[in-house]
Amino acid sequence: MNKKEIKLKIYGMSCDDCALTIERNLLTQNGVIDAKVSYREKEGIAIIDADSIKPEDILGNSIFSINSKYKAIIKKE
């Protein structure tokens, strides 16, 4: 397993429940090992298995779909 940490800037959250909803949804995605989302920071971290998912695949998660109020970008270090 090739673990990689992906940092996200997340838009559209209005409360802590929004952060939990995004977190839970990310955890259902194949290749995502762990996810933590902070409403206060408007950011999230996803730990992925880079052998089975690419970082940009996270942005294709249904929680960030065109019909969703949540949007995200990968933060560059």
Biopython code that builds the backbone (N, CA, C, O; Angstrom):
import numpy as np
from Bio.PDB.StructureBuilder import StructureBuilder

atoms = [
    (1, "MET", "N", (0.848, -1.187, 0.000)),
    (1, "MET", "CA", (0.000, 0.000, 0.000)),
    (1, "MET", "C", (0.888, 1.244, 0.000)),
    (1, "MET", "O", (1.868, 1.326, 0.741)),
    (2, "ASN", "N", (0.534, 2.185, -0.826)),
    (2, "ASN", "CA", (1.289, 3.423, -0.981)),
    (2, "ASN", "C", (0.429, 4.579, -0.447)),
    (2, "ASN", "O", (-0.316, 5.206, -1.201)),
    (3, "LYS", "N", (0.541, 4.853, 0.855)),
    (3, "LYS", "CA", (-0.283, 5.898, 1.470)),
    (3, "LYS", "C", (0.197, 7.286, 1.064)),
    (3, "LYS", "O", (1.394, 7.567, 1.014)),
    (4, "LYS", "N", (-0.788, 8.149, 0.774)),
    (4, "LYS", "CA", (-0.478, 9.526, 0.414)),
    (4, "LYS", "C", (-1.517, 10.442, 1.049)),
    (4, "LYS", "O", (-2.709, 10.134, 1.052)),
    (5, "GLU", "N", (-1.059, 11.567, 1.586)),
    (5, "GLU", "CA", (-1.952, 12.546, 2.210)),
    (5, "GLU", "C", (-2.304, 13.635, 1.197)),
    (5, "GLU", "O", (-1.424, 14.262, 0.608)),
    (6, "ILE", "N", (-3.599, 13.845, 1.008)),
    (6, "ILE", "CA", (-4.093, 14.854, 0.078)),
    (6, "ILE", "C", (-4.804, 15.934, 0.879)),
    (6, "ILE", "O", (-5.737, 15.641, 1.627)),
    (7, "LYS", "N", (-4.370, 17.180, 0.727)),
    (7, "LYS", "CA", (-4.995, 18.294, 1.431)),
    (7, "LYS", "C", (-5.987, 18.978, 0.505)),
    (7, "LYS", "O", (-5.677, 19.267, -0.651)),
    (8, "LEU", "N", (-7.173, 19.231, 1.020)),
    (8, "LEU", "CA", (-8.246, 19.833, 0.238)),
    (8, "LEU", "C", (-8.681, 21.163, 0.826)),
    (8, "LEU", "O", (-8.738, 21.318, 2.046)),
    (9, "LYS", "N", (-8.985, 22.112, -0.026)),
    (9, "LYS", "CA", (-9.681, 23.343, 0.356)),
    (9, "LYS", "C", (-11.132, 23.086, -0.034)),
    (9, "LYS", "O", (-11.416, 22.760, -1.187)),
    (10, "ILE", "N", (-12.055, 23.231, 0.923)),
    (10, "ILE", "CA", (-13.453, 22.862, 0.688)),
    (10, "ILE", "C", (-14.340, 24.092, 0.824)),
    (10, "ILE", "O", (-14.231, 24.854, 1.785)),
    (11, "TYR", "N", (-15.210, 24.267, -0.147)),
    (11, "TYR", "CA", (-16.140, 25.398, -0.190)),
    (11, "TYR", "C", (-17.569, 24.902, -0.022)),
    (11, "TYR", "O", (-17.896, 23.779, -0.406)),
    (12, "GLY", "N", (-18.425, 25.756, 0.560)),
    (12, "GLY", "CA", (-19.850, 25.455, 0.652)),
    (12, "GLY", "C", (-20.312, 24.925, 1.992)),
    (12, "GLY", "O", (-21.509, 24.719, 2.191)),
    (13, "MET", "N", (-19.384, 24.696, 2.928)),
    (13, "MET", "CA", (-19.788, 24.209, 4.253)),
    (13, "MET", "C", (-20.349, 25.359, 5.073)),
    (13, "MET", "O", (-19.840, 26.479, 5.024)),
    (14, "SER", "N", (-21.406, 25.068, 5.829)),
    (14, "SER", "CA", (-22.003, 26.093, 6.686)),
    (14, "SER", "C", (-22.050, 25.685, 8.151)),
    (14, "SER", "O", (-22.478, 26.469, 8.997)),
    (15, "CYS", "N", (-21.609, 24.451, 8.464)),
    (15, "CYS", "CA", (-21.651, 23.990, 9.858)),
    (15, "CYS", "C", (-20.794, 22.728, 10.012)),
    (15, "CYS", "O", (-20.284, 22.179, 9.035)),
    (16, "ASP", "N", (-20.651, 22.286, 11.265)),
    (16, "ASP", "CA", (-19.880, 21.076, 11.539)),
    (16, "ASP", "C", (-20.522, 19.836, 10.917)),
    (16, "ASP", "O", (-19.815, 18.906, 10.528)),
    (17, "ASP", "N", (-21.857, 19.814, 10.818)),
    (17, "ASP", "CA", (-22.532, 18.669, 10.191)),
    (17, "ASP", "C", (-22.144, 18.538, 8.726)),
    (17, "ASP", "O", (-22.041, 17.425, 8.209)),
    (18, "CYS", "N", (-21.928, 19.665, 8.053)),
    (18, "CYS", "CA", (-21.474, 19.632, 6.659)),
    (18, "CYS", "C", (-20.123, 18.906, 6.581)),
    (18, "CYS", "O", (-19.916, 18.062, 5.709)),
    (19, "ALA", "N", (-19.223, 19.236, 7.486)),
    (19, "ALA", "CA", (-17.901, 18.609, 7.508)),
    (19, "ALA", "C", (-18.026, 17.101, 7.725)),
    (19, "ALA", "O", (-17.334, 16.318, 7.074)),
    (20, "LEU", "N", (-18.905, 16.697, 8.637)),
    (20, "LEU", "CA", (-19.103, 15.266, 8.892)),
    (20, "LEU", "C", (-19.701, 14.560, 7.686)),
    (20, "LEU", "O", (-19.335, 13.421, 7.395)),
    (21, "THR", "N", (-20.607, 15.208, 6.987)),
    (21, "THR", "CA", (-21.211, 14.634, 5.788)),
    (21, "THR", "C", (-20.154, 14.400, 4.719)),
    (21, "THR", "O", (-20.127, 13.341, 4.092)),
    (22, "ILE", "N", (-19.290, 15.372, 4.511)),
    (22, "ILE", "CA", (-18.222, 15.237, 3.517)),
    (22, "ILE", "C", (-17.259, 14.128, 3.926)),
    (22, "ILE", "O", (-16.863, 13.301, 3.105)),
    (23, "GLU", "N", (-16.889, 14.120, 5.200)),
    (23, "GLU", "CA", (-15.978, 13.108, 5.721)),
    (23, "GLU", "C", (-16.532, 11.702, 5.476)),
    (23, "GLU", "O", (-15.834, 10.839, 4.943)),
    (24, "ARG", "N", (-17.788, 11.478, 5.868)),
    (24, "ARG", "CA", (-18.412, 10.167, 5.693)),
    (24, "ARG", "C", (-18.452, 9.760, 4.219)),
    (24, "ARG", "O", (-18.205, 8.602, 3.880)),
    (25, "ASN", "N", (-18.762, 10.710, 3.359)),
    (25, "ASN", "CA", (-18.857, 10.415, 1.936)),
    (25, "ASN", "C", (-17.491, 10.049, 1.366)),
    (25, "ASN", "O", (-17.379, 9.105, 0.584)),
    (26, "LEU", "N", (-16.460, 10.783, 1.749)),
    (26, "LEU", "CA", (-15.105, 10.472, 1.274)),
    (26, "LEU", "C", (-14.682, 9.065, 1.692)),
    (26, "LEU", "O", (-14.027, 8.353, 0.929)),
    (27, "LEU", "N", (-15.060, 8.671, 2.907)),
    (27, "LEU", "CA", (-14.663, 7.361, 3.415)),
    (27, "LEU", "C", (-15.311, 6.210, 2.656)),
    (27, "LEU", "O", (-14.838, 5.077, 2.743)),
    (28, "THR", "N", (-16.383, 6.476, 1.913)),
    (28, "THR", "CA", (-17.021, 5.419, 1.120)),
    (28, "THR", "C", (-16.321, 5.211, -0.221)),
    (28, "THR", "O", (-16.580, 4.221, -0.905)),
    (29, "GLN", "N", (-15.448, 6.124, -0.599)),
    (29, "GLN", "CA", (-14.787, 6.048, -1.894)),
    (29, "GLN", "C", (-13.662, 5.025, -1.859)),
    (29, "GLN", "O", (-12.835, 5.034, -0.947)),
    (30, "ASN", "N", (-13.635, 4.142, -2.854)),
    (30, "ASN", "CA", (-12.563, 3.146, -2.953)),
    (30, "ASN", "C", (-11.211, 3.844, -3.012)),
    (30, "ASN", "O", (-11.018, 4.797, -3.766)),
    (31, "GLY", "N", (-10.287, 3.355, -2.208)),
    (31, "GLY", "CA", (-8.938, 3.913, -2.191)),
    (31, "GLY", "C", (-8.716, 4.961, -1.118)),
    (31, "GLY", "O", (-7.573, 5.325, -0.840)),
    (32, "VAL", "N", (-9.797, 5.457, -0.505)),
    (32, "VAL", "CA", (-9.654, 6.424, 0.593)),
    (32, "VAL", "C", (-9.564, 5.633, 1.890)),
    (32, "VAL", "O", (-10.474, 4.880, 2.236)),
    (33, "ILE", "N", (-8.459, 5.810, 2.600)),
    (33, "ILE", "CA", (-8.196, 5.078, 3.842)),
    (33, "ILE", "C", (-8.761, 5.824, 5.034)),
    (33, "ILE", "O", (-9.341, 5.217, 5.935)),
    (34, "ASP", "N", (-8.595, 7.136, 5.042)),
    (34, "ASP", "CA", (-9.073, 7.960, 6.153)),
    (34, "ASP", "C", (-9.373, 9.355, 5.624)),
    (34, "ASP", "O", (-8.827, 9.778, 4.605)),
    (35, "ALA", "N", (-10.249, 10.064, 6.330)),
    (35, "ALA", "CA", (-10.586, 11.438, 5.939)),
    (35, "ALA", "C", (-10.946, 12.231, 7.182)),
    (35, "ALA", "O", (-11.641, 11.737, 8.071)),
    (36, "LYS", "N", (-10.473, 13.444, 7.235)),
    (36, "LYS", "CA", (-10.803, 14.383, 8.310)),
    (36, "LYS", "C", (-11.126, 15.716, 7.647)),
    (36, "LYS", "O", (-10.362, 16.204, 6.814)),
    (37, "VAL", "N", (-12.268, 16.307, 8.025)),
    (37, "VAL", "CA", (-12.695, 17.578, 7.447)),
    (37, "VAL", "C", (-12.995, 18.545, 8.589)),
    (37, "VAL", "O", (-13.632, 18.174, 9.575)),
    (38, "SER", "N", (-12.534, 19.783, 8.449)),
    (38, "SER", "CA", (-12.749, 20.817, 9.452)),
    (38, "SER", "C", (-13.604, 21.942, 8.868)),
    (38, "SER", "O", (-13.217, 22.601, 7.903)),
    (39, "TYR", "N", (-14.771, 22.145, 9.472)),
    (39, "TYR", "CA", (-15.626, 23.263, 9.056)),
    (39, "TYR", "C", (-14.932, 24.591, 9.334)),
    (39, "TYR", "O", (-14.929, 25.489, 8.492)),
    (40, "ARG", "N", (-14.350, 24.707, 10.511)),
    (40, "ARG", "CA", (-13.704, 25.966, 10.914)),
    (40, "ARG", "C", (-12.565, 26.357, 9.978)),
    (40, "ARG", "O", (-12.413, 27.527, 9.626)),
    (41, "GLU", "N", (-11.774, 25.378, 9.582)),
    (41, "GLU", "CA", (-10.635, 25.639, 8.706)),
    (41, "GLU", "C", (-11.018, 25.636, 7.227)),
    (41, "GLU", "O", (-10.251, 26.097, 6.382)),
    (42, "LYS", "N", (-12.214, 25.113, 6.917)),
    (42, "LYS", "CA", (-12.676, 24.972, 5.521)),
    (42, "LYS", "C", (-11.700, 24.123, 4.711)),
    (42, "LYS", "O", (-11.444, 24.379, 3.534)),
    (43, "GLU", "N", (-11.162, 23.097, 5.389)),
    (43, "GLU", "CA", (-10.173, 22.223, 4.781)),
    (43, "GLU", "C", (-10.432, 20.772, 5.148)),
    (43, "GLU", "O", (-11.174, 20.468, 6.082)),
    (44, "GLY", "N", (-9.808, 19.894, 4.398)),
    (44, "GLY", "CA", (-9.895, 18.479, 4.693)),
    (44, "GLY", "C", (-8.599, 17.790, 4.316)),
    (44, "GLY", "O", (-7.799, 18.303, 3.534)),
    (45, "ILE", "N", (-8.414, 16.617, 4.893)),
    (45, "ILE", "CA", (-7.275, 15.770, 4.569)),
    (45, "ILE", "C", (-7.821, 14.385, 4.272)),
    (45, "ILE", "O", (-8.606, 13.830, 5.040)),
    (46, "ALA", "N", (-7.396, 13.844, 3.159)),
    (46, "ALA", "CA", (-7.750, 12.469, 2.808)),
    (46, "ALA", "C", (-6.464, 11.664, 2.696)),
    (46, "ALA", "O", (-5.517, 12.068, 2.020)),
    (47, "ILE", "N", (-6.448, 10.530, 3.365)),
    (47, "ILE", "CA", (-5.330, 9.600, 3.233)),
    (47, "ILE", "C", (-5.783, 8.553, 2.223)),
    (47, "ILE", "O", (-6.790, 7.873, 2.418)),
    (48, "ILE", "N", (-5.013, 8.438, 1.135)),
    (48, "ILE", "CA", (-5.407, 7.513, 0.073)),
    (48, "ILE", "C", (-4.351, 6.440, -0.143)),
    (48, "ILE", "O", (-3.196, 6.588, 0.255)),
    (49, "ASP", "N", (-4.775, 5.360, -0.780)),
    (49, "ASP", "CA", (-3.851, 4.352, -1.280)),
    (49, "ASP", "C", (-3.555, 4.760, -2.715)),
    (49, "ASP", "O", (-4.361, 4.517, -3.613)),
    (50, "ALA", "N", (-2.406, 5.375, -2.930)),
    (50, "ALA", "CA", (-2.046, 5.922, -4.239)),
    (50, "ALA", "C", (-1.879, 4.841, -5.307)),
    (50, "ALA", "O", (-1.777, 5.153, -6.493)),
    (51, "ASP", "N", (-1.851, 3.580, -4.895)),
    (51, "ASP", "CA", (-1.791, 2.488, -5.869)),
    (51, "ASP", "C", (-3.166, 2.209, -6.476)),
    (51, "ASP", "O", (-3.261, 1.600, -7.541)),
    (52, "SER", "N", (-4.233, 2.652, -5.803)),
    (52, "SER", "CA", (-5.573, 2.334, -6.303)),
    (52, "SER", "C", (-6.420, 3.562, -6.649)),
    (52, "SER", "O", (-7.499, 3.416, -7.223)),
    (53, "ILE", "N", (-5.956, 4.765, -6.311)),
    (53, "ILE", "CA", (-6.710, 5.981, -6.605)),
    (53, "ILE", "C", (-5.733, 7.136, -6.820)),
    (53, "ILE", "O", (-4.702, 7.218, -6.153)),
    (54, "LYS", "N", (-6.059, 8.011, -7.741)),
    (54, "LYS", "CA", (-5.244, 9.207, -7.966)),
    (54, "LYS", "C", (-5.815, 10.340, -7.127)),
    (54, "LYS", "O", (-7.019, 10.364, -6.869)),
    (55, "PRO", "N", (-4.985, 11.272, -6.698)),
    (55, "PRO", "CA", (-5.487, 12.380, -5.880)),
    (55, "PRO", "C", (-6.676, 13.109, -6.516)),
    (55, "PRO", "O", (-7.639, 13.443, -5.825)),
    (56, "GLU", "N", (-6.614, 13.355, -7.825)),
    (56, "GLU", "CA", (-7.697, 14.093, -8.476)),
    (56, "GLU", "C", (-8.998, 13.301, -8.541)),
    (56, "GLU", "O", (-10.056, 13.880, -8.785)),
    (57, "ASP", "N", (-8.938, 11.978, -8.326)),
    (57, "ASP", "CA", (-10.161, 11.171, -8.284)),
    (57, "ASP", "C", (-11.053, 11.563, -7.114)),
    (57, "ASP", "O", (-12.269, 11.378, -7.162)),
    (58, "ILE", "N", (-10.445, 12.104, -6.063)),
    (58, "ILE", "CA", (-11.229, 12.542, -4.900)),
    (58, "ILE", "C", (-12.200, 13.637, -5.314)),
    (58, "ILE", "O", (-13.325, 13.691, -4.818)),
    (59, "LEU", "N", (-11.773, 14.507, -6.216)),
    (59, "LEU", "CA", (-12.634, 15.604, -6.662)),
    (59, "LEU", "C", (-13.824, 15.104, -7.469)),
    (59, "LEU", "O", (-14.799, 15.833, -7.651)),
    (60, "GLY", "N", (-13.755, 13.878, -7.950)),
    (60, "GLY", "CA", (-14.857, 13.271, -8.677)),
    (60, "GLY", "C", (-15.874, 12.603, -7.768)),
    (60, "GLY", "O", (-16.869, 12.054, -8.240)),
    (61, "ASN", "N", (-15.627, 12.649, -6.464)),
    (61, "ASN", "CA", (-16.556, 12.066, -5.501)),
    (61, "ASN", "C", (-17.918, 12.740, -5.639)),
    (61, "ASN", "O", (-17.990, 13.941, -5.900)),
    (62, "SER", "N", (-18.982, 11.987, -5.469)),
    (62, "SER", "CA", (-20.340, 12.523, -5.639)),
    (62, "SER", "C", (-20.633, 13.699, -4.708)),
    (62, "SER", "O", (-21.484, 14.529, -5.025)),
    (63, "ILE", "N", (-19.950, 13.788, -3.573)),
    (63, "ILE", "CA", (-20.192, 14.901, -2.642)),
    (63, "ILE", "C", (-19.767, 16.227, -3.260)),
    (63, "ILE", "O", (-20.231, 17.284, -2.831)),
    (64, "PHE", "N", (-18.894, 16.186, -4.257)),
    (64, "PHE", "CA", (-18.441, 17.398, -4.932)),
    (64, "PHE", "C", (-19.019, 17.528, -6.346)),
    (64, "PHE", "O", (-18.492, 18.282, -7.163)),
    (65, "SER", "N", (-20.095, 16.797, -6.634)),
    (65, "SER", "CA", (-20.681, 16.813, -7.984)),
    (65, "SER", "C", (-21.219, 18.200, -8.328)),
    (65, "SER", "O", (-21.334, 19.075, -7.470)),
    (66, "ILE", "N", (-21.537, 18.369, -9.585)),
    (66, "ILE", "CA", (-22.008, 19.665, -10.076)),
    (66, "ILE", "C", (-23.308, 20.095, -9.380)),
    (66, "ILE", "O", (-23.581, 21.290, -9.263)),
    (67, "ASN", "N", (-24.096, 19.139, -8.926)),
    (67, "ASN", "CA", (-25.369, 19.447, -8.264)),
    (67, "ASN", "C", (-25.220, 19.627, -6.757)),
    (67, "ASN", "O", (-26.202, 19.911, -6.072)),
    (68, "SER", "N", (-24.027, 19.469, -6.241)),
    (68, "SER", "CA", (-23.781, 19.590, -4.801)),
    (68, "SER", "C", (-23.375, 21.016, -4.442)),
    (68, "SER", "O", (-22.788, 21.737, -5.249)),
    (69, "LYS", "N", (-23.704, 21.405, -3.208)),
    (69, "LYS", "CA", (-23.281, 22.739, -2.753)),
    (69, "LYS", "C", (-21.814, 22.753, -2.329)),
    (69, "LYS", "O", (-21.235, 23.821, -2.127)),
    (70, "TYR", "N", (-21.215, 21.574, -2.195)),
    (70, "TYR", "CA", (-19.826, 21.472, -1.771)),
    (70, "TYR", "C", (-18.901, 21.374, -2.983)),
    (70, "TYR", "O", (-19.167, 20.632, -3.929)),
    (71, "LYS", "N", (-17.825, 22.128, -2.934)),
    (71, "LYS", "CA", (-16.796, 22.087, -3.968)),
    (71, "LYS", "C", (-15.449, 21.972, -3.278)),
    (71, "LYS", "O", (-15.298, 22.384, -2.128)),
    (72, "ALA", "N", (-14.472, 21.416, -3.975)),
    (72, "ALA", "CA", (-13.143, 21.259, -3.376)),
    (72, "ALA", "C", (-12.067, 21.402, -4.441)),
    (72, "ALA", "O", (-12.280, 21.144, -5.625)),
    (73, "ILE", "N", (-10.912, 21.822, -3.967)),
    (73, "ILE", "CA", (-9.707, 21.829, -4.799)),
    (73, "ILE", "C", (-8.590, 21.192, -3.992)),
    (73, "ILE", "O", (-8.597, 21.235, -2.762)),
    (74, "ILE", "N", (-7.636, 20.606, -4.687)),
    (74, "ILE", "CA", (-6.466, 20.046, -4.010)),
    (74, "ILE", "C", (-5.501, 21.176, -3.729)),
    (74, "ILE", "O", (-5.135, 21.930, -4.631)),
    (75, "LYS", "N", (-5.087, 21.293, -2.470)),
    (75, "LYS", "CA", (-4.135, 22.336, -2.086)),
    (75, "LYS", "C", (-2.729, 21.905, -2.480)),
    (75, "LYS", "O", (-2.309, 20.785, -2.189)),
    (76, "LYS", "N", (-2.023, 22.781, -3.129)),
    (76, "LYS", "CA", (-0.632, 22.518, -3.496)),
    (76, "LYS", "C", (0.253, 22.988, -2.341)),
    (76, "LYS", "O", (0.015, 24.033, -1.734)),
    (77, "GLU", "N", (1.254, 22.207, -2.065)),
    (77, "GLU", "CA", (2.184, 22.558, -0.975)),
    (77, "GLU", "C", (3.227, 23.531, -1.462)),
    (77, "GLU", "O", (4.094, 23.942, -0.692)),
]
sb = StructureBuilder()
sb.init_structure("model")
sb.init_model(0)
sb.init_chain("A")
sb.init_seg("    ")
for serial, (resi, resn, name, xyz) in enumerate(atoms, 1):
    if name == "N":
        sb.init_residue(resn, " ", resi, " ")
    sb.init_atom(name, np.array(xyz, "f"), 0.0, 1.0, " ", f" {name:<3s}", serial, name[0])
structure = sb.get_structure()
